Each structure stands twice: as C-alpha cells, then as structure tokens.
C-alpha cells in the first residue's frame, strides 16, 4: 500500500472536496479522483459518496479514514525517530573500559555527554584491557577505553589522556615518609599485582622490564582482580603495589602512602579504540569528538 494514497484520502475526507485537496497537494483533480478509485479497487468497497456538493464517507470509508490516520501518525513518528537516531540524539551507545578509566575518568565525561545528548542511552562494561579490545574488535562495543594499545587490524583509535604509575605502600612502611622511589630499591618487597590482562599490569611489567627487572625477580604475594582490591590489600599491610595516579586522586584512606617513581618510564597513556569500519553512527562520532576535546 502506497502511503501517499492514504494521505490523499485523509485529506479528501477532511476537506470534503477533491479540488481543494488537489490544490494542497499540487495535483490535478483527475489525479486525486484516480487515487481514491485505486483505494476503492484495492479494498473492494465504496469509500466516499456525494451529499450535495460535498463528499462524505461511507461506513467502510470512515473505518479506513480512522485507520489511515493512525498509520500516517505512526509513520510520521517513525520518520522522526529515525531522523533523531541519524542525528545522534537517540539510540544506545555500548562502551567498554578497563578499570582505571571506567571507574575514575569516564563517569564525569559521560555526564557531560548526557547533558548534551540526554536521549542517548549508555551501556558501559568494565573489564580488563584484553577483553575490551576483543569486544571492540568483534563490534560488540562501539567504543573502548584501555590502558594499552593493540595492533589488531580490526580496530583503530587514538592516544587519549596521560597517566602516571605510582608506588603505594602501607602507612607504616619504611618508605612511607618518602616522596619518590627508584624501582631497584623495591626488589625485596612483597608485591600485590593486578591480574593478567589488566592494562595496569601490562604497563607495570613493561616499566619494570625497562629497568632490567623481571616479574620473576619479585616476590608476588597476591594477584588482585581490581584496583580497589589492590588498594585494600596494600592498606591491610599485605605488600606494596603500583597503581594509576587517577586511582590515587580518589584515595580517601590515610592508611596508604603514594610515592612517585623516579624512572621516566612511569608515564603512560590511555587509548580510545573503536571498530575499523567505513561509517559510524552519529552518536558514536559525537562521543569521540567530545573525548578528543575533553580535558
């Protein structure tokens, strides 16, 4: 069924006049008459009859009029909704982030985004860097924020915010009064590490390796599945660890001391990644633009 036929029919019913409908639609009166006849042929019923100089609906015609109005209203609503999705004002964004950006950075950024695009829904998963990279490569996620870059051909992205790795020790630790440490001085310590796949762990191992220190040279007391678990373990006196400066900013406990690392390799970056594809939804592009501008 051609939607234009229904629109013409509704207008004829409302104006009760073929020539007025023709003028409003920029058609000839015979063309309007032909469209009404097409509807009558399609449904096999008489839709309109004359009452003096005006047209009025038959019982079947009134039924079609009410239904046609609902169809047109639904189509208008659909077109408007699709335009809003195309403009990036509606829809759902699927975001994944490793622990540090997911817990300590993104909440503020996503609030800024929602202030600008309140009708866009956001679903965010927090997982380790390897898992987020895999989900982006498989196009399960629209955007990922991770602590390490991966040269997978299915993804692309850009370097984002800077991070600094810092050593944390219990408040009663011998180094608690220091402000800075060198990594070789920590070989005899008990260590708390993040789990495999974590961007922080990967960055820590790369930093240690650049100083000639292998993970096997350290006494790893425990591996923890989150930054919060690492902080709790260090606070309890189980050992020392290396965490992101972003986590330190949110640290409220007086039972932990944070020390900067003398080696220049303590700096790293977070990366924004997304599937490699020819085009993306406007809501995705809007988020990426905000992230590029965001400080």
C-alpha positions in Angstrom: 0.0 0.0 0.0 1.3 3.4 -1.1 1.3 5.7 1.9 0.6 8.7 -0.4 -2.7 7.2 -1.3 -3.7 7.2 2.3 -2.5 10.7 2.8 -4.6 11.9 -0.2 -7.6 10.0 1.1 -7.4 11.5 4.6 -7.1 15.0 3.1 -10.1 14.4 0.9 -12.2 13.3 3.9 -11.1 16.3 5.9 -11.7 18.9 3.2 -14.7 17.1 1.8 -13.6 18.4 -1.6 -11.5 16.9 -4.4 -10.3 20.2 -6.0 -9.2 21.7 -2.6 -7.2 18.5 -1.9 -5.7 18.7 -5.4 -4.6 22.3 -4.8 -3.0 21.5 -1.5 -1.0 18.5 -2.9 -0.2 20.2 -6.2 -2.1 17.6 -8.2 -4.8 17.7 -10.8 -8.4 16.8 -9.7 -8.5 13.8 -12.0 -5.3 12.5 -10.3 -6.9 12.8 -6.9 -10.0 11.0 -8.2 -7.8 8.2 -9.6 -6.1 7.7 -6.2 -9.5 7.4 -4.4 -10.6 4.9 -7.1 -7.4 2.9 -6.6 -8.2 2.6 -2.9 -11.7 1.5 -3.6 -10.5 -1.1 -6.1 -7.9 -2.3 -3.6 -10.4 -2.8 -0.7 -13.4 -3.6 -3.0 -15.7 -1.2 -1.2 -17.2 2.3 -1.8 -15.4 4.8 0.4 -17.0 8.1 -0.5 -20.4 9.3 -1.7 -21.7 12.7 -2.6 -24.0 14.7 -0.3 -24.9 17.8 -2.3 -21.7 19.5 -3.3 -19.7 17.7 -0.5 -18.2 14.3 -0.1 -18.9 12.1 2.9 -17.6 8.8 4.0 -19.5 5.5 3.8 -19.2 3.2 6.8 -16.2 1.5 5.2 -14.8 4.9 4.3 -15.0 6.1 7.9 -13.2 2.9 9.1 -10.4 3.4 6.5 -10.2 7.1 7.5 -9.6 6.3 11.2 -7.1 3.6 10.4 -5.3 5.7 7.8 -4.8 8.5 10.3 -3.2 6.0 12.7 -0.9 4.7 10.0 0.2 8.1 9.0 0.7 9.2 12.6 2.8 6.0 13.2 4.9 6.6 10.0 5.5 10.3 11.0 6.6 9.1 14.4 8.9 6.5 12.9 10.5 9.0 10.5 11.1 11.5 13.3 12.6 8.8 15.5 14.9 7.6 12.7 16.0 11.2 12.0 16.8 11.7 15.7 18.9 8.4 15.6 20.6 9.6 12.5 21.4 12.9 14.2 22.8 11.1 17.2 20.1 12.3 19.5 18.7 8.8 20.3 19.8 5.2 20.4 22.2 3.3 22.6 26.0 3.6 22.9 27.8 0.4 24.0 31.1 1.4 25.8 33.7 -0.8 27.4 36.6 0.4 29.6 39.4 -1.0 31.6 39.2 -0.4 35.4 41.0 2.9 35.7 39.2 4.9 33.0 36.0 3.1 33.7 35.9 3.8 37.4 37.8 7.1 37.8 37.5 9.0 34.5 34.5 8.1 32.4 31.8 8.9 34.9 32.5 12.7 34.6 32.9 12.6 30.8 29.7 10.6 30.3 27.8 13.1 32.4 29.0 15.8 30.0 27.9 13.7 27.1 24.4 13.0 28.6 24.0 16.7 29.3 24.4 17.3 25.6 22.5 14.2 24.4 20.0 13.3 27.1 18.1 10.9 24.9 21.1 8.7 24.1 21.2 5.6 26.3 24.6 4.4 27.5 25.6 0.9 28.5 29.1 0.6 29.9 31.0 -2.6 30.8 34.2 -2.5 32.9 36.6 -5.3 32.1 40.3 -5.9 31.7 42.1 -4.3 28.7 42.4 -7.6 26.7 38.7 -8.3 27.0 37.7 -4.8 26.0 40.0 -4.9 23.0 38.4 -8.2 21.9 34.9 -6.9 22.3 35.7 -3.8 20.2 37.3 -6.0 17.5 34.2 -8.1 17.4 32.0 -5.0 17.2 30.1 -5.8 20.3 31.3 -2.4 21.7 31.1 0.9 19.9 34.0 2.4 21.8 36.6 1.1 24.2 39.0 2.9 26.6 42.0 0.9 27.6 45.4 1.2 29.2 47.4 -0.3 26.4 47.5 -0.2 22.6 46.9 -3.2 20.4 47.9 -3.6 16.7 44.8 -5.6 15.8 43.7 -4.7 12.2 40.0 -4.8 13.2 40.3 -1.7 15.4 41.5 1.8 15.2 41.7 4.7 17.7 43.8 7.4 19.2 46.0 8.2 22.2 44.0 9.9 24.9 44.7 11.0 28.5 48.1 10.7 30.2 48.5 8.6 33.2 51.3 8.1 35.7 52.1 4.9 37.6 52.8 5.3 41.3 54.0 3.0 44.1 51.7 2.6 47.0 52.8 1.4 50.4 51.1 0.9 53.8 51.2 3.9 56.1 53.6 2.1 58.5 56.0 1.0 55.7 59.7 2.0 55.9 59.2 4.1 52.7 56.0 5.8 53.9 57.8 9.1 54.6 59.5 9.2 51.1 58.0 11.1 48.2 59.9 9.3 45.5 61.4 5.8 45.0 63.6 4.1 42.4 62.4 0.6 41.3 65.5 -1.3 42.0 65.2 -0.4 45.7 61.9 -2.4 45.8 63.2 -5.9 44.8 63.0 -7.3 48.3 59.3 -6.2 48.9 56.2 -8.3 48.8 54.2 -7.3 45.8 50.5 -7.1 45.0 49.9 -7.4 41.3 46.8 -6.9 39.1 45.5 -9.9 37.2 46.7 -11.0 33.8 45.0 -9.0 31.0 45.0 -5.8 33.1 46.3 -2.7 31.3 47.9 -1.5 34.6 49.7 -4.9 35.0 51.0 -4.8 31.4 52.3 -1.2 31.9 53.9 -2.2 35.2 55.7 -5.2 33.7 56.9 -3.0 30.8 58.2 -0.4 33.2 59.9 -3.0 35.3 61.4 -4.6 32.2 62.8 -1.3 31.1 64.7 -1.2 34.4 66.0 -4.7 33.9 63.6 -6.2 36.4 61.6 -9.3 35.6 58.4 -10.2 37.3 60.1 -13.5 38.3 62.6 -11.4 40.3 59.8 -10.2 42.6 58.0 -11.8 45.5 54.4 -11.6 44.2 52.3 -12.1 47.3 48.9 -11.9 45.6 47.2 -11.1 42.3 44.0 -9.0 42.5 41.2 -8.6 40.1 40.6 -4.9 40.5 42.3 -1.7 41.6 40.0 -1.5 44.6 41.2 -4.9 45.7 44.8 -3.9 45.3 44.3 -0.8 47.4 42.6 -2.9 50.1 45.4 -5.4 50.1 48.1 -2.7 50.5 46.0 -0.9 53.1 45.9 -4.1 55.2 49.7 -4.4 55.1 50.0 -7.3 52.7 52.5 -5.7 50.5 53.2 -2.9 48.1 51.9 -2.3 44.6 51.9 0.1 41.6 48.7 1.8 40.6 47.4 4.6 38.4 47.7 8.2 39.7 44.0 8.5 38.7 43.1 6.0 41.4 45.3 7.9 43.9 43.3 11.1 43.3 40.2 9.3 44.7 42.1 7.7 47.6 40.5 8.6 50.9 42.4 6.2 53.2 45.1 7.6 55.5 46.5 4.0 55.7 48.2 4.2 52.3 51.0 6.4 51.0 51.6 7.1 47.3 55.2 7.6 46.0 56.2 8.9 42.6 58.6 6.7 40.6 61.9 8.3 39.6 62.2 6.5 36.3 60.7 8.5 33.4 59.0 5.3 32.1 56.4 5.7 34.8 54.2 7.7 32.3 51.7 6.0 30.0 48.6 6.9 28.1 45.0 5.6 27.8 43.7 4.8 24.4 40.3 5.2 22.8 39.6 2.4 20.4 36.7 1.6 18.1 35.9 -0.9 15.3 37.6 -0.2 12.0 34.6 0.5 9.6 33.7 2.9 6.8 31.0 4.7 8.8 29.7 5.0 12.3 26.5 6.2 13.9 26.4 9.9 14.6 26.1 9.3 18.4 29.4 7.4 18.3 31.1 10.2 16.4 29.7 12.7 18.8 31.2 10.8 21.8 34.5 10.5 20.0 34.6 14.2 19.3 33.8 15.0 22.9 36.6 12.7 24.1 39.1 14.4 21.8 38.2 17.8 23.2 37.8 16.7 26.9 40.5 17.6 29.4 
